[in-house]
Structure formats: structure tokens, C-alpha cells
Amino acid sequence: MSTAGFTLPGRLIRKLSIISLTVVLLYGVSRVILPPPAIDISTSIPPGKQIAVFGGGCFWGMEAVFEHLQGVSDVVTGFSGGGATTADYVLVSAGLTNHAESVRIIYDPSQISYEQLLKVYFLVAHNPTQLNYQGPNTGRQYRSVIFFANDEQKQVVQEYINELNKAQIFDQQIVTDITPLEAFYQASEYHQDYIKRHPRDRYVVVNDLPKLAKLQAKFPEMYKK
């Protein structure tokens, strides 16, 4: 988003969007035009591949982390946990929906397992002990949540969380929600590959690039450039 010859930082655009919505809610507009219902892309999985859907704070950083894993062919930022009519960035950011900012991961199970994805999710991508916030982002839209696609994934997640708690990997208990995947709605093009296109964005430099460095250092065998 540009104005008067300069580019606004991504996080400022978020704030402006929320402010605009707040003005509408507080002062009223005779008719608010919302975008058409989003399309569920959770079932669009190529043959031989599997899907994982995770939420854990801003989806920019989550996307970048999983894009750098061997065996992962596609990562999409979007929303899960709510309905098609509320899968809108402004509504979600304002905390007016049940959606969580999430990523849909398409991976090849012959190259990387669901358990390995969970390891990266819990130990690199976010902090699973933070309830309804991650870093500077607060609200249920930034909650730690795993949307399981089948009973097998659900069982694997539950067992993995039990192991982490038992081993006392974290100072506090894990608060990650385990929720069935009902749908996943893709965010706008602006939010896809955000870190690739804006590596010098201050928010990215402070909050997301350290995750990529941690991934490379902690799991070099899984890391891809």
C-alpha cells in the first residue's frame, strides 16, 4: 500500500484496516459492503500429498518457516475456525470472528512426516504456551491451534503434546487447541509470501527472521533455502 510516494509498513496497514472497521462500527454506515464468501481450499490436495493446518500468531512468519522445510511443496496463508462469510482479513484482525490466522501446508509424507512438522511447529514456529497471543499480536485470532484433518492426526498431536509436557520442554503448560479442520480459506494475495517480498519490513526483521535462523540452526537436515 503506497501513499504520497512512500510505502506503509505491513503492520501499519493492519492497524489502518482495523481503525477503518472500528469507525464503521462506532459511527455507523447505512450499508457496509463486505467481500463475497471465501472459498474453502482445504480439500484441494494433490495426489500423493497430505495437508496440515496450523495457527500460531501472525501467519507471515508461520508461512516462511514451513516453506523452508524439505518435503513441503506449498504453504498458503489464510483463515480457519470460522465460516466463509467471515473469512476476511479486516474482520479477523479486529477479533470479530472465530477464525485464527493459519497456514495450510501441503507436504509429501515420503519426505517429511506429520510428526516432523509438529516438531517444527512447537519448537520453532511459535510459542505454544502463550494463550491467545504471540509476541506483539493479541487476540484469539492469534491463538495456538492445530486443525487436524483426520483422527490419525488428532491422535499424533495429542500424544506429542503429552510427551512435550512430560519432558517439561517448556516452563509452562502447552495451551494449543486441537480442533477438527472444517475449512481453510485463503487470504488475499497481499499476504502470500509476505516475507519473501518484504524481508526488510521492521515487523519481519524483529519477529520472523529470527525464526528462520532458529530453524536452520536447530534442524539443518530439514532446512531448504
N, C-alpha and C positions, 0 to 999 in steps of 0.2 A: 504494500500500500504506500503510495507516494503522494506527497503534497508539498506545494511550493518549492519543488526542486530537491527535496530530500526524502529519504526513506524512513518510515517509522519502524522502530523495533517490533518484532513479532509479539512480545508480551504486552506492549503498549496497545497494539491493535486489539488484543483480547480485552484489555480494560475499557477501551473505547466502545467495543461492541456491547459489553455489559452495561456501561453507562447509558448507551442509547436505549437498550431494553428497559432499564430502570426508569428512564424518563417516560417511556410509553406506559409502564405500569402505574407510575405515580400520578401522571397528569392526564392520561387517557388520550386515546386516539379513536376516532369514530370507527375506523376499520383498519385492523392490523393485517397486512398481507404476509402470510407465512409461506415458506417454500413447500413444494409438493412432498408427499410422504417419501421417505428414503426407501431404497431398495435393499432387501436382505441379500447379502452375498455370502452368507455362511455355508451355503451348500455348493458353491462353485469351486470344487476341489478337483484338480487334475487326476487322472488315473495313476495309481501307484503312490500318491502323496497323501498326507494327513494334515489335519488342521489343529491348531492350538490357539486359544484366545485368552489373553492376559490383560489385566488392568493394573496400573500401579503408578499413579501420578500422571504428569503430562505425557501424552503419547509420543511426543517428538523423540525423547530420549529412549523410550522403550523400543520404538521402531528401529533406531540406529543400532542399538545393542544387538538385536536379533538378526538384523541384516548382515551383521559381521560374523555369523556362525556358518561353519561348514555344514552342508546338508539342508540349509534353509534357502528356498528358491524365491520366496515372495513374502513381504511384510507390508500390511496395509494399516494405516491409522483410521480409527473410526470410533463407533459407539456401540455398547452392548448393555443390556439390562433393562431397557425401556422399549417403547413402541416406535413404529415407523414415523408417526406424525411428530414425535418429539426428538427425533434424531437430528437435531440442528445444533450447530456449534454454539450459537448465542444462547439458546435455551439451556444447553448442557452446562456451559461455562457459568451461567448465572445460578446453577443449582436448582433449576425448576423442573428437572426430570429425574427419573430413576436410573438414567444411563451413567456409565462410567467411561471415561476416556480409555480406550483399549486398543490393542493391536491384534490383527488376525495374521497368524503365522502359517505359511504352507511349507511343509518340510518332508524330506524323504526319510522314512524310518529305517531304511537300509544304511543311511549315512549318519543319522543323529537320532537318538531316542527321545521319547517324551520325557523320560527321567532326566536326561541331559539338559533339555530345555528348562525344566523345573529348577535344576541346579543353577543355571544362569539367572533365571527369574528371581530366585530367592537371594542369591549371594552377590549379584552384580547389578541387576536392572533396577532394583528399588529396595526400600527398607520395609519388610513385611510386618514390623512391629508397630508401625505408625497407623493409628486409626483415623481414617477419613482425611488424611493429608500426606503430602510428600514434599519435603523441602519447603519452598515458598508457597506451594499450592494447597489450599484448604477447601474442604467440602467433600461430600460423598461421591461427587463426580471424579475425585482423585483417589478413591479407596483402593486398597489392595484386594484384588478379586481375581479368581480363576473361573472361567466359564468352561466347564467340562462338556465335551461333545458326546461322551458315552460313559457307560458305567465303569469301563476299564480305566478311563482317565480319572474318574472320580476316586476310585479305589487307590490308584497310584498317588494321587495328590494327598489324600488323607494319610496314607502310610508315610509319605515323605515328610509331611508336616510333623507327624508324631516322632519320627526319627530326629528331626532338627530340634524339636522341643526337648526330647530326651537327652540329646547330646549337649544341650544348653549352648547352641551355636550363638544365640543372641542373648543379650542381657534381659530382655523382656519376652513375654509370650508372643507368638505369631498371631496376628489378628486377620489374616487373609480369609475373605469369604470364599466359599466353594459353592458355586451356583450353576445350574444347568444352562447350557447355551441354547437360547431360543432363537436368537437372530443376531447378526452383526451388520451394521450399517456404515458404509464408507464415508469418511469425512471428505471435505472438498479438496480439490487439487492443491490448494494453497498449503495444506497440512501434510501432504505426502512428500517424503524425502526432504523434510524441512532442514535438517542438519547438514545434509549434503549441499543444499543450495545456500545456506546461511551459516557457514561454520564460524563466522566472526560475531554473530549475534551474541550480545552480552549474556543473555539468559543461557544460551547454548554453551558458551565458554565456561560459565560458572557451574552449571548444573549437569550438563550432559557429556561434555568431552571427557571429564574425569571418569565417567562410567566406561567409556570405550578404552581408556588407558588401563583401567582395572580389569576389564575383560581380557585384554591382550596379555596382561601380566599374570592373571590368575589361571586362565585357560588357554594357553598358547596353542595347544593341539586342536582346539575347536575354532580358533580365530581365523578369519579370512579378511583380506584387505578389500 
